[in-house]
Amino acid sequence: MEQNTQHSALLVMDMQPTILRRFNDTSLLVNKVSDAIAFARHRQIPVIYVTVGFRSGAPEISANNKGFTASKQQMLAVDMDEMLKIHPALLPAVGEITVIKRRISAFTGSDLEVVLRAFNINHLILTGVATSGVVLSTVREAADKDYRLTVLSDCCADADEEVHRVLTTKVFTRQADVLMLEEWKQL
């Protein structure tokens, strides 16, 4: 498989301290994602950050949305400016784009697709948390939108290791190339 970097972008998804706190130890994950970012920058692959956030009071959360409704009360107490912050070890460089999404997929409620069209991107390299959340939803939607996909399996994590394993070894492989970071760097 040949890596065409001219029309590729690395997506760094939901790597926010408020989200990473839900995991036991994210130091290895953060280091791997930091390495992926450095490699992408070196290869002149655009790095695009995707964060999840809401307006004050979270009016975007519908009572019909089981997943978000369960955490809406907690969201009301969260400082949204604080929630949107990206992990300090992964901060965007000058000129790198951050998009804010309002749901699980990187596309839903964000201007990601507009940004990708502007950069003529047709290949997405995915990193982030959780594997069963933003990564799964983004793989599915991006595949439906005809993007070429690469998932860096060791640059993603899930609270349930078995779910992560099944997704990266059985589910994602139907729509994406699933590689370890070091494999991707060798392409």
N, C-alpha and C positions, 0 to 999 in steps of 0.2 A: 504494500500500500504506500503510495507516494503522498507525502504531506505537502499540499499546496497552501502555503502560508499567505499568499497574496489576497485571498478572499476569506480568510479565517479570522475568528475572534475568540478569545478566551473569556468565558463568563465566570465570574466569581460571585456565587449566589448565596445570599443570606448569611454571610460570614460576619455577623453582628454579635458583639459581646452579649447582648440580651438574649440571643438565641443560643449561642455557644454555651452559655451557663447551664443549659439543660442537659449537657453531656458531661460525663465523668472527667475525662482528661482529653483536651483537644490540642495539646502542645504539638504532637506529631502531625496531626492534620494541618494545623496552622503552618508548621514548618514546610510541609509538602506543598501546600497552596502557595506559600511565599516563594518557594523554588519554582513552581509552575509560572507564577507571575514574572519572576526574574527572567526565566527562559523565554517567555512570550515577548517580553520587552526587548530582549537581546535579538530575537528573530524578527522584530518589528511587527509582531502580531498584536493588534489592538486588544487591550484589556478593558472589559466592560464590567462594572460592578452592578449587581442587582440587589436591592434591599427591599424588605417588606416593611410597610408602615401605613399609618392611617392619620386622618385629621384628628384634632382634639375631640374626644368623645366618641371616636370611631363610628361615625355615621355610615361608613361604607359597609359595616358588618350587618348583614341581613339576619333576621331571626330564622330564616329558612336555611342558613348555612350552619350545619351541625358542628363542624370543626371550629370555626371562628366564634360562633355564639357561645360555645363552652368557655372560651377565654375572654369574652368581651368585658366582663366585670374587671378582670385583671388589667385589661388594656386601658380602662378608664383611669387607672392609677399611674399609668406609665407616661413618662415624659417622652413624647414622640420624637423630639429632637435628639434625645439620648438614644432612643430605640434605633434610629436611622444610622447611627454611627457604625462605621466598619472597624473591625478589630485593628488595634494600633499597629500590629506587625504586617498588616496587609493594605495599608492606606493607598488610595489612588495617587498616582503621580500627576503632576500638572498636565492638564489637557485630557486626562482619562475621564470617561463618562460614567456617571452613576445614574441608574434609573430606579425609580420607586414603583413597586408593584403593590397591588391591593389584595391579591389572592395568592394561591400557592404557585402557579406557573409564573415563570419570569415574564411572560407576555401579557398576562391578564391585569388590566388596569395600569399598564405602563406604556411608555413610548419606545420600548425596545425594538419593535419591528420597524419603526420609522428610522431609528438610528442605524439598524443593520442595513436597511435599504440605502441610506445615505452613504455608507461605507462600502456598499456593494459586497456585503458579507453573505456567503452561502454555506459556510462551514462553521459550526459552533463546537467549541471544546468546553465541556462542562465540568465545573468543580462546585462544591458547596454542601450544605446541610439543609435538610436531611435527604438522604438517598430516597426515602419513601415519600418525601414531600416535594420540594422544589425541583429536585433532579428528575424524579419520575414524571411529574406533571410537565416539565419543560421538554423532556425527551419526547413525550407523546405529542404535545402540541407542535413542537418544532418539526417532528417527522411528518405530521399532517400538513405542515406548511412547506414541505420539500427541502428543508435544510439538511445538509450532510452533517452527521453528528459523530463526535468522539466524546466518550465519558472517561475521565481519568479516575479510575476506581479508588485509588488510594488518596485521592484529593476530594473524596466524598465520605460522608459518615452518616450513620443512622444509630439511633438509640438501641435498636435491635440488630445485632450483628448478623443473625440469620436472615433477616429481611434484606439487609445490605448485600449479603452473599447471593441470595436468590435473584435479586434485581440485577446485580452486575454480572452474574454468570449465566442467567437463563432468560431474563426478560429484556433487558436493554440490548442484548446482542441481536435481537430481531430488527432493531431500528438504528443501531449505532455501533461503531467500533468501540470496544471497551478495552482500554489499555491502562497499564500502570504508568506512572509519571516517567520513569526511566525509559520505558519502551517508547513513549511519545517523543521523548527528547532525542531518541536515536533515529527517528524518521527523517 
